[in-house]
Amino acid sequence: MIRIDAKKGPRFCDGFTRRDFIHAGALPLLGLTYPKFLAAKAAAPAPVGDSDVNCIMLFLVGGPSHIDTWDPKPNAPEEIRGPFKTIQTNAPGVRITEIFPKLANHMDKVSLIRSVYHTASAVHDTGHQMMQTGRLFTGGIEHPHTGCVMTYLKGQRGEVPGHVLIPKPIGRTGGNMPHGQTAGYLGKQHDPFVLDADPSVKDFKVPDLLPPDYITSVRADRRRKLRDSVDANVAAFEKDSKSKQFDDNFNLAYKLMTSPTAREAFALNQETDSMRDRYGRTRFGQSCLLARRLIERGVRFVTVNMFETVFDEITWDIHGSRPFTDITEMSKLVAPNFDQAFSALMEDLTERGLLKNTVVTALGEFGRTPKINPAGGRDHHPGVWTILMGGGPIKGGRVIGESDELGYAPKTRPVLPGEVAATLFKAFNLDPHHEL
């Protein structure tokens, strides 16, 4: 039976019925007994909990400061409250900082969970693992990304991948540990399809989707037939699990390369200039637009990494000292990028009738220290932070939980990463008693 974190009682962070959804230590969605998966069946299970709910996960690499964004503390001392004023949103009683003027007009579509926390080490990689899988990796066991579990159980729709990660996987963030963006012990055949390209560049193409220009579809088909012929001549060879996995991956790649449906799903150049401008011509803006396009064409789960690293670009990682940025620079570069793209995404999904069956969540790996450091920044703080979640069955316009007066720890309704994952699984209509 699927049970995840029952230590603090049955709970979800979205307003669903509070029942005991997932139990720590038992086995299914977030707590699978790993030996069974190390020798898992090659075939995926039959789809369960069939529903039309999809998900776009915007991962805000670096860890946004909750106090400077969605959990302002206007009455705290100056060294804590920071430089920004608060503004009223279109959700009654919900205030955020002034660096998100566009988002303020869409807060009726999302809820703020202001009491997320974890007690593991305050390093990026650890937070990545916990927020994307619901689990901390221990004993060399890599748990699967939430999107990989979803598509493992539900399968893909038609010829498009079930889970797409754009633009690239998270890279170097200092801990040299896995980031939780693969299928882990579910097997590489359930990894997300990785775009591995910047959709904002002029000649954007998906490297692993289209064959090289010099290989026509006819030649590609001939190569496949030749390979099939060779396989037929070695039929007596009993293939092990690795060769079976190679076959599965080859067939998937071939289907994607030759599928007009898949190519069309990634054809961002079919969007109008006005639509592309609406999202912003940045890597993150165009990634959000591509995410909408993919969901619209049948992809179940899209993960968008706002940044690939915290070292080579200005991110949410606002330590203040170089190579990092400070609070002020974040507000000038990072916040407007997010504000425009996220607001356009929520507005676009609403206009197309997609938000009612698409959960959108924006989350980072931790918050930032309440007290501003001497360099004008804030350091890592997993003690409490804020995430955004809306769409699908999740009600908008609400604040769930609260941090204390200084933004140091949860004051009410503390929410662990496993509960965030549980909320997503519930939204996907996955049976909490389903056994894998």
N, C-alpha and C positions, 0 to 999 in steps of 0.2 A: 504494500500500500504506500502511496506517495505521501510523505510527511516531511516537512522541513524544519522548522525551528519552533518546537513546541515548548521550549523552556520558559517562555514568558507568556504562554497562553495563546489561543487561536487569534490570529490577527492578520489583517490586510491593510494596506495603506491607501485604499482607493474608495472606500465606502461600500465594498461588497459585504455580504454576510460574514460576520466574524466566526468562522468555524475552523476547526483544526485542519489546515490545508496540507502542510508538509512537515515532516517530523525529522529532526536531526538524527542522523545515524541509521535510519531505515533506508530503504533503497530506491528509489525511483527518481523522478526528475532531477532533484538536486543532490540526492544521497544514494546513488546507485552503488551496489556492491561491486567494486571494480574488478575482481577476478573474473566475474562472469563476462564482463565486457572485453577483457583482454583476450578472451576466446569467443567473442561474439559471433553470432550467425552472420553470414555474408549479406543476407537479404534484410532490408529494413522491415520493421513491423508494419502491419496494416494501419492506415490512418486512423487516429482516434480523436474524439472530441471535435469532429469536423465542424468548422464554422468558417465564416468569411473574414474573421478578424485578422488583420495584418499588423505589422509593427515597423516603425522607423525609430531606431535608436541613434541619437546624436551624442557621440561620446566627446566630452569637452576635456581633451587631454591637457593635463597640467594642474587641474583642480581649481575651479573658480572660487574666489573669495565670497562667501555667503553674505558677509556684512556689506560688501561693496556692490552687491547685485540684488538678491531676492529676499534678504532677511536683514534690512537696514536697522541700525540701532541709533536713532536720532537723539535719544536722551542719554546716551553713554558719553563718557569723557572723550575729548577730542582725539586722543591717541588711539581710541578704539573705533569711534563712529566713522572716522575717515572724512574725506573732502566732499562727499556727494550729498545733495539734498534728496528728499524722497518725493515721489509723485503718486497721485491717486491713479488707479487703473480703472478699467471699465467693470471690474468686479467689486461690488460694494465692500468697503472696509479693507481692501487689499492694496497695500502700498509697496512699491519697489523703488530702486534708486533711479535718478534722472538719466542715467546712461542708457536706458532702454525705452525711449519715447514711443517707438513703434509697438513693441511688445505690450506696453501698457494698454493698448487698444484691443488686445487679444487675450487678456487674462481670464475672460469669461469662458475660454475654451480649454484652459489648462488649470491644474491644481498645483500648488506649491507644497512640497513635503519638506518642512523646515526642521526635522528632527532626525535625519539620517545620521548614523554614526557607526564606527567599528572600533575595536580595541586592539587590532593588530598593529604592526609597525607602520610608521608614517612615511612610507616610501611609495613612489608612483606605482611600481609593478604590483605590489600587494593590493593596492586599491583597485587597479585594473582588474585583477583576478576576481576580487570579491564583488565588484559592481557589475561585472559582465557574466559571471557564472553563479553568483550567490555563495560561493565557497572560497576559502583560502586553500591554496595548494600545499599539501604536506605529503611527505613520504614519496616524493617523486611522481605523484599522481596528478595529472592535469585534467581538471574537470571541463566539461563542454560549455561553450558559450550558450547563452539563453536561446539565441536564434538557431543554433545547431540542434538543440534539443527539440525545439518547436518543429523544425523541418524534418528531423529524424522521425518524429511521431506522426506528422501530418503528410509528409512527402511533398514533392514539388507539383506545381500546376503546369501541365503541358510541357512546352519545350524550354521555358525559362527556368533559371536556377531557383531553388527554394530560398536561399539566403545569399545575399550579395554584400560584400564589404567594400566600401569606397572611401577615399580614393586609394589608400594603401594601408597595410597593417601598421599598428603602432610599432615604432622602432626603438631607438636608444633613449631610455629615460633614467638611466643611472643604476638600476638594480640588477641588470643582467639576468632577469627571471622571465618566465613566460607571462604574457599579458592577458591570457584568457580569451583570445580571439579565434581559437580553433575548436574543432569538435572533440579534442582531447581523446579520452579512451573510447569514444564512439567510433573512432577510426577516421582516417584522412578522407575517405569517400564521403563523409558528412561535413567536411570543412566548408566554409563559405566560398563562393566564387569571388575571387579577389580582382578588382578592377585593375589595379596596378598602373594607373594613369591619372593625369590631372585633367578633369573635364573642363577646366577653364581655358586651356590652351587653344589656339586657333585651329590646329589640325588634329583635334582630339580623336583618338581611335582606341579601341580596346585591344591590347596586344594579344591576348589569348582567345579572342572571340573570332577574329577574321583571319583566314589563311594569309600568308605573305602574298604580295601582289603578283609574284611570278608563279604562284601555284593556283591554277584555275580550279573551279569546283570539279571539273572532269578529272584532272590529274589527282586531286585529293581523293576522289572516289576510286580511281584506279589503285592508288596506294593502299587504300583500305581493303580493296578486294585482294590485292597481293598479300597483305598481312593475313587476311582470312584464309587464303590458300595455304600459307605457311603453317598457320595454326592447325589446319585440317591434317597436314602431314605429320604433325607431332601429337596427334590425338591420344596416343598411348601414354604420353607424358602426363603424369598426375600433377596438376598444378597446385602449388601451395597457396596460402592466403595472400602472400605478397603479389604473386602473379595474377591472382584473381582480382586483387585491388587495382593492379596496373590495367587489366582489361576494362574494369569498370570506369576508371578514369579516362582511358583512351576513348571509349565509346561515348562518354559524356562530352569530352572535348570535341569529338567529331560531330555530334549532334548540334552542339552550340555553333561550331564553325559553319555548318551548312544550313542552319535554321534561319529563314527569313524573319520568323517571329522574334527570335532572340536578338538578331541584328537590329531589328526595328525598335525593340525595347531600349537599346542603348544608344539610339540615334538622336543624340541631343541636338544636333543641327536641324532637326525637324521642328524644334520649338521656335516661336517667333522671337525677334530681337527684343520686343517689349517685354515678353515673359522672362527672357534671360536677364534683362536689365532689372526687372522687378526683384529677382533673387540676389542680384549683385554679381558682377563678373569676377568674383574671387573663387578660389578653389573650393572653399566651404559653401559659398552661395550656389555654385553650379553643381556641387555634390548633392545639395538638398533638392535642387530641381531634378536631378537625375533620379534621386530616391523617389520622388513623387511619380516620375515617369515609369519607373520599374514597378512600383506598387500598382499603378494603374493598369499594368499589363500582366499582372499575375504573380509577381515575386511576393513571397509571403513576408520576408523579413529583410530589412536593409539596415546595415550598420554604417554610419558615417563618422569617420574620425576627423574631428576638426583640425587636428595637428598630428604629425607623424612622430615628432620628437619634442623635447622641451629645451633642447640645446641650440639648435640652429635657426630658430625663428622666434618671434615674439608670441607668447602664448598666455594662458591663464596662470602660468607658474611665476608669480610676481614677487620673487625674493627681493627685488630692488637692485642687488649687486649684479654686475655683468658675469655671465652672458644673459642674465635674466632681465626682465623689465620691472617697472614699478607700478604702483596703483594708477598713477596719472596716465602713463603711456598705454596701459591696458585699456583705459577708458576711451582713448583716442583711436586705437587701432583694432583691438580684439572685440570689444563690446559692440561697436557699430556693425562690424562684420556679422556677428551673431544676431544682433537686433534685426537687421534687414532680412537675412536669410530665414531665420526662424519665423518671423512674422509673415513673410511671403508664403512660406510652406503652410502654415496654419490657415491662412486666408485662401490659398489655392486649393488645398484639400477640402475646405468647406464649400467653396464655389462649385467644385466638381462632384460633390456628394460623397467624397471618399473619407472624410474625417469620422463619419459615423461608424465605419468599420476599420479604422486605422488608429492604433495606439501610437502616439508620438511621445517619446521621452527624451529629455535632455539632462545628462548627468555627468559628473566628473568623479574622480577617484577619492577626493576628500575636500574639505574646506581649507580655510587659511586661518592662521592665528589671529585672535581678536586684537591684540596689541600690535600696532604698526612698528616695524623694526627701524633701526637707525638709518637704513638705506632707503626708506620710504616704501617698503614692501611688506608683505606678510608671508610667513613661512607655512610649512605643511601642518595641517590640523585635522586628523580624522575624528576628533571628539564630537563634532556636529557639523552638518552642512545641509544645503538645500538642493533638491532636484525638482524638475518639472515633469509633469505627466498629464496627458489628456488624450481625448479621442477615444473611439470605440465605446465600450461601456463605462469609461471613467469620466465622472462628472467634472466639469470645469468650474472655475470661479471660487475655489475653496483653498483654505490653508489647513493643512493637516499637521498636527504637532507644532511645537514651538521650542525655540532655544531659550536659554536663560538671558537675563538682562544684558550680559556682556557677550553673548554669542559663543560661549565656551563649551556648553554641554546641553543635551536635551533637557527641557523643563517638563514637557508633557509628551506623551505618545512617542517614546523612542522607537526608531525604526532601524533594524539591521539590514544589511545587504540581502540576506536570504529572504527577507520579507518583501523587498522590492522585486526580486525574481519571482516570488510566489504570486505577487499581484499581477505580474505580466502573464504567468501561466494561467491564472484564473481568467484573465481577460481573453486568452486564446481558447477558452472553453475546454481545457484539458482536464480530464477526469482525475480528481485528486486521489482516487483509489485504483487507478490503472497501474498494473504491474508490468514492468519491462522485462 
